[in-house]
Amino acid sequence: MSATWWEGRRGARLADLASALVFFGAELLEDPGVGELAHAAGDLAGEYLASDRGCAVHRAGGLLQQAAVALHAADRLRGTAVPVVNHHLRGAAAALDHARGLLREESGRRCEQPSVTDEQPSVTDERRAPPWPARR
C-alpha cells in the first residue's frame, strides 16, 4: 500500500480522535496534531482521575490515560513508520470508545454494590436494577 493511503488514514483518525475527545470535555481542534491530542487526552485523564464523581469517571480517566500514552507513542514517531503510527492511533481510538461506553453504561450507577435487601425491583425500576441478583 502506498504511503499516501496510510497518511490519509492518519488524517482521518486524527479528526475522529479530536471529535471523540470533545465528548470528554476537550475543545474541538480544527487541524489537530498527534501531540496536541496527546496533551488534551492527558489533561482530561488527570481531571477524570482526580474527580470525586464516582468509579465510572475514574475508570474512564484510566482509559483516557491509555489513549494519551498511545497518542504520545504515535507522536514520537513523527511521521516515520506511518503504519505503526496508525496502529497507535487505533489503540487510542479503542480506549476512547471504551471510556465513552463505560460512562454511558454506568451513568447513574454507583460504584459499590447496594446493600442487600429483601425487596425486588419493580417493573419501573428494572432499568436501574443492578446487574447482580438481589439476595433473599
Disulfide bonds with the S-S distance in Angstrom:
Cys55-Cys111 2.31
